[in-house]
């Protein structure tokens, strides 16, 4: 007995299928295509200068920068600026954070111990002419630095609080102090 004859597949079908797949891939987006309209319409971001941190912070704003005087807030400490002036020292590597609770002139996360942070801040403030008093550690390990003396009525409080692996630094910068 012989097998029934099979009809041979049309030889052009596989070739046509491959051609369609290759053609569809060629029409799709590629890595070298022009930018999409949304990417082309987005504004260019100018590079910012990469400055090396200096212990004690900058002594004046970079050339061409203008200082915007912030608003003030009334606190138990007294009236404070709602921001820190560029001349106020901040330890290198500090990261600006939201105030942990209540108003603040500036809040930062520091990658150092409370003892190292209090020494660094006391040294930097003293170098700028502040009179500094470093308090004893409170029950939760917080150290408060009281600073004053730049001019009559000028005072600042730096509160250093240990938090699992970092230190939170919160500054109250009195509104009677110069903002420069």
Secondary structure, 3 states (H helix, E strand, C coil): CCCCCCCCCCHHHHHHHHHHHHHHHHHCCCCCCCCCHHHHHCCCCCCCCCCCCCCCCCCCCCCCCCCCCCCEEECCCCEEECCCCCCCCCCCCCEECCCCCCCCCEEEEECCCHHHHHHHHHHHHHHCCCEEEECCCCCCCCEEEEEECCCCCCEEEEEEEEECCEEEEEEEEECCCCCC
